[in-house]
């Protein structure tokens, strides 16, 4: 499907965008709340403080987007690929992600509290201090990605595969890994956290 270039002045709340390519645009501070993006591509766009709360991205691609403070709270991402993103402080709490691939890039301080994931793959990306608190993760794979100081507090997991994560650093919520599978090496790395969770002290003989 050939996409048409987006030629309007900016995003609109409850806007309806279909078959469009947003390329090399500065969308900083714009208001696209409750907008719908169907069969769209956002490539190399600036999203600093862009308001996209409740937006729906369906069968779309987000490539090389960058920004700080992008607000996607309550958004729906279905059949979406997010690649090579450079984002910080993104709000995705209460969002729904289904059949999503997050590939490459680096996302800092990602707020995913209460979000719902199903059939999601994180591949080759860096997630620094991501907050999955209270999220529901089903059939989620972390492949060759770095999870740094992540928070799984209150999360619920089913068929979550962490074995191929390049780095698994859990700041909080190690007790919520029921429903996940980890590698033997990861078990050894997480052993002190598991012991602390159960109040077990580990020390050598005197």
Secondary structure as the mmCIF struct_conf table of DSSP 4:
data_model
#
loop_
_struct_conf.conf_type_id
_struct_conf.id
_struct_conf.beg_label_comp_id
_struct_conf.beg_label_asym_id
_struct_conf.beg_label_seq_id
_struct_conf.end_label_comp_id
_struct_conf.end_label_asym_id
_struct_conf.end_label_seq_id
HELX_LH_PP_P HELX_LH_PP_P1 UNK A 2 UNK A 3
STRN STRN1 UNK A 4 UNK A 5
HELX_LH_PP_P HELX_LH_PP_P2 UNK A 6 UNK A 6
BEND BEND1 UNK A 8 UNK A 10
TURN_TY1_P TURN_TY1_P1 UNK A 13 UNK A 14
STRN STRN2 UNK A 16 UNK A 18
BEND BEND2 UNK A 19 UNK A 19
STRN STRN3 UNK A 20 UNK A 23
BEND BEND3 UNK A 24 UNK A 24
STRN STRN4 UNK A 26 UNK A 26
TURN_TY1_P TURN_TY1_P2 UNK A 28 UNK A 29
STRN STRN5 UNK A 31 UNK A 31
TURN_TY1_P TURN_TY1_P3 UNK A 33 UNK A 34
STRN STRN6 UNK A 36 UNK A 38
BEND BEND4 UNK A 39 UNK A 39
STRN STRN7 UNK A 41 UNK A 43
BEND BEND5 UNK A 44 UNK A 44
STRN STRN8 UNK A 46 UNK A 46
TURN_TY1_P TURN_TY1_P4 UNK A 48 UNK A 49
STRN STRN9 UNK A 51 UNK A 51
TURN_TY1_P TURN_TY1_P5 UNK A 53 UNK A 54
STRN STRN10 UNK A 56 UNK A 63
BEND BEND6 UNK A 64 UNK A 64
STRN STRN11 UNK A 66 UNK A 68
BEND BEND7 UNK A 69 UNK A 69
STRN STRN12 UNK A 71 UNK A 71
TURN_TY1_P TURN_TY1_P6 UNK A 73 UNK A 74
STRN STRN13 UNK A 76 UNK A 88
BEND BEND8 UNK A 89 UNK A 89
STRN STRN14 UNK A 91 UNK A 91
TURN_TY1_P TURN_TY1_P7 UNK A 93 UNK A 94
STRN STRN15 UNK A 96 UNK A 108
BEND BEND9 UNK A 109 UNK A 109
STRN STRN16 UNK A 111 UNK A 111
TURN_TY1_P TURN_TY1_P8 UNK A 113 UNK A 114
STRN STRN17 UNK A 116 UNK A 123
BEND BEND10 UNK A 124 UNK A 124
STRN STRN18 UNK A 126 UNK A 128
BEND BEND11 UNK A 129 UNK A 129
STRN STRN19 UNK A 131 UNK A 131
TURN_TY1_P TURN_TY1_P9 UNK A 133 UNK A 134
STRN STRN20 UNK A 136 UNK A 143
BEND BEND12 UNK A 144 UNK A 144
STRN STRN21 UNK A 146 UNK A 151
TURN_TY1_P TURN_TY1_P10 UNK A 153 UNK A 154
STRN STRN22 UNK A 156 UNK A 161
TURN_TY1_P TURN_TY1_P11 UNK A 163 UNK A 164
BEND BEND13 UNK A 166 UNK A 166
STRN STRN23 UNK A 167 UNK A 172
HELX_RH_3T_P HELX_RH_3T_P1 UNK A 174 UNK A 176
TURN_TY1_P TURN_TY1_P12 UNK A 178 UNK A 179
STRN STRN24 UNK A 180 UNK A 181
HELX_RH_AL_P HELX_RH_AL_P1 UNK A 184 UNK A 197
TURN_TY1_P TURN_TY1_P13 UNK A 198 UNK A 199
#
